[in-house]
């Protein structure tokens, strides 16, 4: 069962960092297109060790990819589903 986590602290920091990366991703995708390689966002994430399932935030995305899955509330604070793919780290987990 997924863990319910607040979208604060480290998760919020990762989300804001991902927003800053959008320009970097656009530039990377343009270079990949010019080189005849796949410019998909998933490919960008793999190349940079980021979890594409949660857009590197550590919080699970809604099924339509817009917004995050809310699991409940803690007082007035919404609790979101922790990304199961990366365990909430926002990074690709390498199997060992």
SVG drawing of the C-alpha trace seen along z (x, -y; Angstrom):
<svg xmlns="http://www.w3.org/2000/svg" viewBox="-9 -27 32 34">
<polyline fill="none" stroke="black" stroke-width="0.4" points="0.0,0.0 1.4,-3.4 2.5,-5.7 0.7,-9.0 3.2,-11.9 2.8,-15.7 4.1,-17.7 6.5,-19.8 10.2,-19.9 12.3,-17.7 9.4,-16.7 8.6,-20.4 12.2,-21.2 12.5,-18.4 9.4,-19.6 10.7,-23.1 14.0,-21.8 12.2,-19.9 10.5,-23.1 13.9,-24.7 15.0,-21.6 12.3,-22.1 14.4,-24.4 17.3,-22.0 15.0,-19.2 13.8,-21.2 17.3,-21.9 18.3,-18.2 15.3,-17.1 16.1,-19.5 19.6,-18.1 18.4,-14.5 15.9,-15.3 18.7,-16.9 20.9,-13.8 18.0,-11.5 17.5,-10.0 14.3,-9.7 13.6,-13.0 11.0,-11.5 10.8,-12.9 11.3,-9.4 14.6,-9.2 15.7,-12.6 14.9,-11.2 16.8,-7.9 19.8,-9.9 19.8,-12.0 18.9,-9.3 15.5,-10.8 12.2,-9.0 9.9,-9.6 6.9,-8.1 6.7,-11.0 8.5,-13.7 11.4,-13.5 9.2,-14.8 8.8,-11.6 5.0,-12.0 2.7,-9.9 1.1,-11.6 -2.6,-11.3 -3.5,-8.7 -3.9,-11.4 -0.4,-12.8 -1.8,-16.1 -1.4,-16.9 -0.6,-14.5 -2.6,-11.7 -4.2,-12.8 -4.7,-10.0 -6.2,-12.0 -5.8,-14.9 -3.9,-15.5 -5.8,-18.4 -5.8,-20.9 -2.6,-19.5 -3.2,-17.2 -1.4,-13.9 -0.2,-12.6 0.8,-9.2 4.5,-8.5 5.9,-7.3 6.2,-3.6 8.6,-3.5 11.4,-5.4 10.3,-5.1 9.8,-8.8 13.4,-9.7 12.7,-11.2 15.7,-9.3 15.9,-6.0 16.5,-3.1 19.0,-0.6 18.2,3.0 21.0,4.8"/>
</svg>
